[in-house]
Amino acid sequence: MALYRFNMPARTLGFPVEVSVYVPEEAINIPTLWLLHGANNDDREWLQDSSLLRYLQGRRLAAVTVSVHNGFYVNMAYGASYADFLEGEWIDAVRGLFPCLSRDRAKNFVAGASMGGFGALRLVMNRLDLFCKVGSFAGSIEMPTIVERYARGIQPGGEDFRWAFDGYENMVRNSNDVIYLARQCEDKDRLPEIYMVIGLDDFGYALNMIARDDLLAAGAKVRWVEVPGSHSFDCWDPALPAFLNWLESKEASPC
């Protein structure tokens, strides 16, 4: 195994981004898990706050992470065009540096925690051609509702919401609206299988249940996993081995 961390030039953004890549010993066509971090964090979150590297040992699975700071994985209203970078540059650039990574949709997966859970669902719904499975660990999937609640003063948050989205009207019926994109997909077989992990004491539990039901109604296959704990990797980490097993399996994902 080998672990690399480096600054990668990003033409779309106009500045470099931090990327971490874990590659097992297998030499070619390696299945790859692309990972997105939560708010107030960076590409090291999955590698330092979880036991992911230990869980990956012995598996034929690479992992790639990237830093977007608090950019919410969107084209920010007042900031960088992270969505354009993620959808059109990041993956090809990393594969150019690591040609051992598989380009097969069936061997590519994406997952995220908290803000990264929204980012993972947003990325896969805008690039259905790239990934076959997606994982959300207490993801902010119902982001339009979160932004609307923040505007009314009933949702914790900060100015990051305004810098990223500006307002609720920029969150609905467009490329930032995960549920809308799932509903608009005409070929439901192209929707990725979804794995949702949520802590029983997580402040986002109710909104995650709503997201689950909305995705199921839109025709997606969802596996719902409840675990003890709240909103942290202390809660999510024990669920990672089962998630990795699911990525490697070919079974369907009943709710």
Phi, psi and omega per residue, in radians:
M1 nan 2.697 3.096
A2 -2.527 2.490 3.124
L3 -2.157 2.188 -3.134
Y4 -2.092 2.505 2.979
R5 -2.393 2.264 -3.028
F6 -2.729 2.842 2.984
N7 -1.557 2.196 -3.109
M8 -1.943 2.207 3.077
P9 -1.018 2.426 3.128
A10 -2.178 1.767 -3.096
R11 -1.042 -0.717 -3.104
T12 -1.088 -0.654 -3.050
L13 -1.546 -0.547 -3.076
G14 1.504 0.167 3.071
F15 -2.673 2.760 -3.116
P16 -1.318 2.737 3.091
V17 -2.172 2.671 3.096
E18 -1.469 2.306 -3.135
V19 -2.308 2.431 3.011
S20 -2.106 2.424 -3.101
V21 -2.343 2.179 3.023
Y22 -1.879 2.210 -3.110
V23 -2.203 2.190 3.071
P24 -1.295 -3.108 -3.072
E25 -1.224 -0.445 -3.116
E26 -0.947 2.418 -2.925
A27 -1.582 -0.585 -3.004
I28 -2.373 2.700 2.989
N29 0.916 0.837 -3.064
I30 -1.444 2.212 3.000
P31 -0.980 2.519 -2.978
T32 -2.316 2.349 3.047
L33 -1.882 2.013 3.125
W34 -1.656 2.200 -2.956
L35 -2.091 2.407 -3.120
L36 -2.071 2.359 -3.048
H37 -1.487 2.980 3.097
G38 -1.593 -3.133 -3.113
A39 -1.094 2.640 3.101
N40 1.041 0.582 -3.135
N41 -2.507 -2.965 -3.101
D42 -2.611 -2.899 -3.042
D43 -1.099 -0.285 -3.104
R44 -1.472 -0.172 -3.017
E45 -0.971 -0.911 -3.098
W46 -1.110 -0.518 -3.071
L47 -1.486 -0.478 -3.072
Q48 -1.818 -0.570 -3.067
D49 -1.615 -0.190 3.104
S50 -2.175 3.053 3.085
S51 -1.709 0.484 -3.038
L52 -0.937 -0.828 -3.077
L53 -1.061 -0.658 3.089
R54 -1.170 -0.715 -3.141
Y55 -1.181 -0.466 -3.118
L56 -1.384 -0.316 -3.119
Q57 -1.060 2.271 -3.115
G58 1.505 -0.087 3.115
R59 -1.762 2.579 3.050
R60 -1.561 1.249 -3.053
L61 -2.630 2.176 3.043
A62 -1.595 2.827 3.099
A63 -2.390 2.405 -3.131
V64 -2.302 2.300 3.090
T65 -2.184 2.858 -3.113
V66 -2.603 2.695 3.094
S67 -1.769 2.261 2.978
V68 -2.210 0.215 -3.124
H69 0.964 -2.289 3.122
N70 -1.831 0.734 -3.085
G71 -1.493 -0.054 3.058
F72 1.036 0.224 3.052
Y73 1.132 0.463 3.136
V74 -2.109 2.997 2.910
N75 -1.388 1.789 -2.971
M76 -1.118 2.514 3.056
A77 -1.091 -0.656 3.131
Y78 -2.319 1.266 -3.105
G79 2.921 -2.653 -2.988
A80 -1.423 2.730 3.126
S81 -1.591 1.221 -3.065
Y82 -1.171 -0.609 -3.138
A83 -1.090 -0.792 3.119
D84 -1.062 -0.695 3.122
F85 -1.128 -0.834 -3.085
L86 -1.171 -0.718 -3.060
E87 -1.381 -0.500 -2.996
G88 -2.074 -0.156 -3.030
E89 -2.350 -0.789 -2.964
W90 -0.939 -0.952 -3.011
I91 -1.158 -0.800 3.117
D92 -1.103 -0.648 -3.136
A93 -1.140 -0.761 3.128
V94 -1.162 -0.711 3.107
R95 -1.132 -0.546 3.078
G96 -1.126 -0.610 3.108
L97 -1.399 -0.502 -3.107
F98 -2.240 1.358 -3.090
P99 -1.124 -0.153 3.084
C100 -1.243 -0.299 -3.114
L101 -1.291 2.387 -3.098
S102 -1.180 2.516 3.021
R103 -1.792 0.059 -3.121
D104 -1.354 2.187 3.131
R105 -0.944 -0.663 -3.098
A106 -1.195 -0.193 -3.132
K107 -2.025 0.324 3.125
N108 -2.212 2.332 -3.061
F109 -2.376 2.712 3.090
V110 -2.372 2.542 3.122
A111 -2.624 2.761 3.121
G112 -2.686 2.779 3.114
A113 -1.990 2.313 3.093
S114 1.001 -2.067 3.070
M115 -0.917 -0.645 3.128
G116 -1.186 -0.447 3.058
G117 -1.138 -0.748 3.020
F118 -1.063 -0.804 -3.123
G119 -1.048 -0.688 3.138
A120 -1.141 -0.819 3.112
L121 -1.133 -0.688 3.132
R122 -1.117 -0.768 -3.131
L123 -1.101 -0.816 -3.063
V124 -1.227 -0.589 3.128
M125 -1.253 -0.437 3.077
N126 -1.557 -0.280 3.112
R127 -2.342 1.199 -3.117
L128 -1.098 -0.314 -3.109
D129 -1.358 -0.202 -2.978
L130 -1.720 -0.579 -2.953
F131 -2.285 2.548 3.092
C132 -1.818 -0.343 -3.137
K133 -2.455 2.627 -3.140
V134 -2.467 2.471 3.117
G135 -2.070 2.443 3.094
S136 -2.206 2.063 3.089
F137 -1.815 1.716 -3.059
A138 0.914 0.770 -3.080
G139 -1.220 2.610 3.097
S140 -1.499 1.005 -2.990
I141 -1.168 -0.689 3.129
E142 -1.451 0.938 -3.052
M143 -1.052 -0.666 3.086
P144 -0.977 -0.732 3.123
T145 -1.159 -0.695 3.132
I146 -1.092 -0.791 -3.139
V147 -1.135 -0.714 3.132
E148 -1.126 -0.705 3.110
R149 -1.167 -0.662 3.100
Y150 -1.096 -0.712 3.137
A151 -1.099 -0.523 3.133
R152 -1.553 -0.013 3.087
G153 1.425 0.290 -3.113
I154 -1.991 0.146 3.121
Q155 -2.211 2.218 3.067
P156 -1.054 2.604 3.134
G157 2.872 -2.931 -3.132
G158 -2.580 -2.918 -3.135
E159 -1.125 -0.243 3.110
D160 -0.993 -0.628 3.103
F161 -1.034 -0.806 -3.108
R162 -1.192 -0.734 3.141
W163 -1.086 -0.635 -3.106
A164 -1.381 -0.808 -2.953
F165 -2.009 -0.377 -3.056
D166 1.238 -0.921 -3.138
G167 -2.891 2.987 -3.081
Y168 -1.009 -0.618 -3.079
E169 -1.101 -0.371 3.103
N170 -1.557 0.123 -3.061
M171 -1.954 -0.224 -2.985
V172 -2.005 2.510 3.067
R173 0.969 0.709 3.082
N174 -2.632 -2.924 -3.037
S175 -1.205 -0.166 3.074
N176 -1.615 -0.086 -3.035
D177 -1.783 1.664 -3.038
V178 -1.036 -0.806 -3.087
I179 -1.145 -0.740 3.096
Y180 -1.025 -0.769 -3.132
L181 -1.116 -0.689 3.104
A182 -1.115 -0.719 3.134
R183 -1.160 -0.598 -3.083
Q184 -1.345 -0.258 -3.121
C185 -1.217 2.039 -3.082
E186 -1.349 -0.620 3.131
D187 -1.694 1.643 -3.059
K188 -1.111 -0.385 3.099
D189 -1.189 -0.285 3.119
R190 -1.488 -0.244 3.088
L191 -1.160 2.435 3.123
P192 -1.246 2.679 2.954
E193 -1.260 2.487 -2.999
I194 -2.110 2.360 3.122
Y195 -2.099 2.015 -3.083
M196 -1.986 2.133 3.086
V197 -1.944 2.317 -3.137
I198 -2.545 2.404 3.081
G199 -1.349 2.505 -3.110
L200 -1.122 -0.427 3.134
D201 -1.859 0.258 -3.127
D202 -1.242 2.404 3.121
F203 -1.129 -0.308 3.121
G204 -1.718 0.237 -3.057
Y205 -1.005 -0.866 -3.077
A206 -1.092 -0.766 -3.141
L207 -1.175 -0.551 3.071
N208 -1.196 -0.633 3.069
M209 -1.106 -0.720 3.098
I210 -1.090 -0.774 3.124
A211 -1.062 -0.752 3.099
R212 -0.999 -0.865 -3.099
D213 -1.149 -0.670 3.108
D214 -1.141 -0.702 3.130
L215 -1.194 -0.713 3.071
L216 -1.073 -0.762 3.128
A217 -1.116 -0.504 3.127
A218 -1.386 -0.113 3.079
G219 1.821 0.103 -3.137
A220 -1.431 2.689 3.012
K221 -1.622 2.138 -3.034
V222 -2.199 2.295 2.951
R223 -1.852 2.161 -3.043
W224 -1.872 2.178 -3.095
V225 -2.222 2.061 3.068
E226 -1.747 2.382 -3.128
V227 -2.326 2.716 3.082
P228 -1.155 2.546 3.040
G229 2.041 -3.033 -3.060
S230 -2.065 -2.359 -2.923
H231 -1.802 1.328 3.133
S232 -2.883 2.926 3.105
F233 -1.205 -0.310 3.006
D234 -1.028 -0.577 3.111
C235 -1.447 -0.792 -2.993
W236 -1.402 -0.526 -3.010
D237 -0.996 -0.781 3.141
P238 -1.093 -0.331 3.137
A239 -1.496 -0.164 -3.063
L240 -1.129 -0.772 -3.140
P241 -0.999 -0.745 3.119
A242 -1.134 -0.648 3.091
F243 -1.105 -0.782 3.129
L244 -1.118 -0.662 3.064
N245 -1.070 -0.712 3.134
W246 -1.117 -0.697 3.110
L247 -1.037 -0.672 -3.078
E248 -1.451 -0.186 -3.113
S249 -1.568 2.907 3.120
K250 -1.994 0.146 -3.120
E251 -1.343 2.711 3.115
A252 -1.224 3.023 -3.040
S253 -2.096 1.366 3.100
P254 -1.205 2.585 3.111
C255 -1.231 nan nan
